[in-house]
């Protein structure tokens, strides 16, 4: 069973190069008979490897375990963690390869050695300081190099067979080290349950692109792409709220307050401008409010100047509120600005006191370590920029902040967010803290922009609170839209979104069937007033649905009339066409309504208030607005008009309502607001658009069944009646929240026409 991942020529080449460069190694033979090499490489690419040997110890075949600064998180972490994993709790040689050998000699096989190495690596990562204390607590201070041979060193060692145990290792310790967790590791993990720095920076997917965000600056998103450059003229065409960092916009730095475009660029060799990180600090301190709108920051690299600029933008609230934070970060910004502008040799221009200059230089060196490691290992070009930036921003946090700075910061997971009205935002989130604590934190982060807070109690239950009382409406508008979109909401009042005008809850019995993004989108639509352009842009899709659904039925009528006129058939194809229409539209309606039943009216009617539309519907039906015989427009037609009676009189109205008040009105309602059961009357673009399409379809249907013989007066009656009936049926559909109401209304009108025709004519 293979233990490592790298097998074959790769390990052999690396061992050969290791020998050529005269790096340190040690050969081990385990009691199982297996042999391995321990390779310890120095600068510029330090690493420790355990390589399996085959053919009697002659051929390196498999890399069993490898540890390097890239895996550890930097040079200093690499050295510190190796010391924690392998330095013995006794005085002895300063040679790091001996430390590793002493640990591995107690293992019986390569598999045991790998298990032990992975175990020590995991525990060192989780509690490095505690483990190091336990390993070294009995060792007096050492002389010589401070890194004890872990980073640098030359020379090599010969091989050894089953060497005796080093001094100070007892039989019980041997058993303990044989792949089993030491007692002090367990104690260390228990002690490691202490407060840690919060992870405030997160990489997430935003559409097709990945962005970096900060929990304390959610309005700021960072997009990073290697080599991204934009001509300065094109930058003026970018949307407001765009910030270009060093090198993205090719040109001099600029500030466009009206368009809210900022180019924080420091041209190479320019001595008259500040570095990017200092420009960002000036913007923040001069009053740039990063909470009032959404901002997009564009970066093309992750050098330290860019990293510090991003840190300043993400931490703008703390920088403005806390003078101690400013005092800690300013030396870093000043020194990095001088180095970036004038070079390392000019760092004395920062005018920092000697002690502060030295400590700040060490901080900058520490922040650059990971970049140096990745470049030395040839991994810089393959590194995920956003993940790397997030990691380095966390490193800056640890240099600038103390844990006490985050004592009142709650872990809030923002699930979704959208702008709703007048610049206000609706935020859906979850947290272990209470809703009141989360609201206070979000008010600090968003300022006056926080309009509605949607707090997740469990995956399917939410509480809704209106924070901004100046919104153009109350939560009632949000409840109406949510109940329309939520598949779990029923037609009655017992399992719906609801509450007061300021606070409410999701459906109590079943919970919501919406995702957080869908909830936020529904709230946004509730407070959205469409423009005329947006209304017009929704019409083509409705026309397409109407044509696609009606075409098979109308084609059958046309073909049937053609065959009848030429004597091939004796009857009409209207009944077959009505059946095809009902089936086609029924399938289309089911496909759409099963996913969003409330939007398409696939639920029981709400109350009986919709019956108020019946008189208007009857007037439209008598005029000629329904798909049945007996209307004024029908009686004025020629004698050869097909009698729309019997089963045809049931199927055609059913197909018409499922198409125009079901599919088309539901599709339009997904983009445009509609009437609500207790709301205002006659305010629905979906009803008006679907009515216009219904009137056109009614005229085409009459032309089909009458073989094209129609008078102007009939045309007027059909279109006028269809408009009146279509509006009435649309009102009934929207106010009842059910397609059943409009179907019943159409059937009642058809029955009334057929009955009056029999009784009066």
Secondary structure, 3 states (H helix, E strand, C coil): CCCCCEECHHHHHHHHHHHHCCCEEEEEECCCCCEEEEEEECCCCCEEEEEEEECCCCEEEEEEEEEEHHHHCCHHHHHHHHHHHHCCCCCCCCCHHHHHHHHHCCCCCHHHHHHHHHHHHHHHHHCHHHHHHHHHCCCCCCCCCCCCCCCCCCCCCCECCCCCCCCCCCHHHHHHHCCCCCHHHHHHHHHCCCCCCCCCEEEEEECCEEEEEECCEEEEEEEECCCCCEEHHHHCCCCCCEEECCCCEECCCEEECCCCEEECCCCCCCCCCCCHHHHHHHHHHCCCCCCCCCEEEEECCCCHHHHHHHHHHHCHHHHHHCHHHHHHHHHHHHHHHHHHHHCHHHHHHHCCCHHHHHHHHHHHHHHHHHHHHHHHCCCHHHCCHHHHHHHHHHHHHHHHCCHHHHCCCCCEEEEEEEECCCCCEEEEEEECCCHHHHHHHHHHHHHHHEEEEEEEEECCEEEEEECCCCCCCCHHHHHHHHHHHCCCCCCCCCCCCEECCCEEECCCCCCCCCCHHHHHHHHHHHCCCCCHHHHHHCHHHHHHHHHHHHHHHHHHHHHHHHHHHCCCCCCCCHHHHHHHHHHHHHHHHHHHHCCCHHHHCCCCCCCCHHHHHHHHHHHHHHHHHCCCCCCHHHHCCCCCCCCCCCHHHHHHHHHHHHHHHHHHHHHHHCCCCCCCCCCCCCCCHHHHHHHHHHHHHHHHHHHHHCCCCCCHHHHHHHHHHHHHHHHHHHHHHHHHCCHHHHHHHHHHHHHHHHHHHHHHC
